[in-house]
Amino acid sequence: MPLPSYFPKWYPARVQPTLKSRAAPPAKDERPDSTALTPNPPPTPTNKKRTAKRCRKCLPIATFAVEVLALFGLAVYAGLTYRMWQEMQNANKANSESFRTDERAWAGIEPIEPILKTPASGKFTASFAYNLRAKNTGKTVARCVEVRAPQQAALSFLTTGENPEWVDNWQDNFLLGKFKNSSDIPIVRSAPRVLAPGQVAPVPLVLYGQGPQIFPKGEFVSFLVGRIDYIDEFYVRHWVKFCFFVAKPNGDLEYCKYGNDEDNNPEIPPPAKPSCPIANPAVP
């Protein structure tokens, strides 16, 4: 628009504002550009971001696995420790038992020599006396020592001594007071019922027998059957069994086929200390 004539020529013309052109609405047949309406997708994460995300998901699983492995390792360690402790206990027990076995008392009997009492006469063979003395060959004392045997030897055929049941019946039943006549069995106790290491009982148990006799059915002999019961220094009970027969006319003895044995009780001290007498309390 031109200025009026009365304005000087040097006066600047006023700048006319320009109107923003509005876009024409799309025609009915035209569709809006989908690219203009759809937002741009986020950028694809890099490998580092993917790895970090995966690690965050795997962290609880890895922690649980480590805890399980640690628990398993602790259980294995505890089992190995307990096993080592058991082996040490067994070794200490074996050493202690071996020590007690080496240091314990060992009871036995002194060699028995025949003492002629009545010489042979006609059909009767000679009779003999036998002094049986208990002794301790161990390193510590033997307590509550009891020697049990019938004072008069049992007379029977020689084959009887080859029957282990007959010998056991004498040593484990009759001599322990399980029969009616057990009160007739003499018992000798070493005074004061203790045998020191290397000591022999001062009082013997005297047994009587006679020489063998020959009969058509076999040989008739005298059997000296008995047992020794005692307690060692560690309060463990022990026993020794013996069986002899008069084998010769001069009264010499020989061992029976059965009946000469001793216990193999482990050297484990009992909870309570045993008391004397140990064989048959009913017998004085």
Secondary structure, DSSP 8 states (H G I E B T S, - for coil): ----TTS-TTS----------------TT----HHHHS--------HHHHHHHHHHHHHHHHHHHHHHHHHHHHHHHHHHHHHHHHHHHHHHHHHHHHHHHHHS--EEE----EEEEE--BTTB--EEEEEE-EEE-SSS-EEEEEEE--SB-EEEEGGGGG-HHHHHHHHHTGGGT-SGGGGGS-EE--TTSEE-TT-B-SS-EEEEEE--EEETTEEEEEEEEEEEEEE-TTS-EEEEEEEEEE-STT--EEE-SS--EE--------SS---S--S-TT--
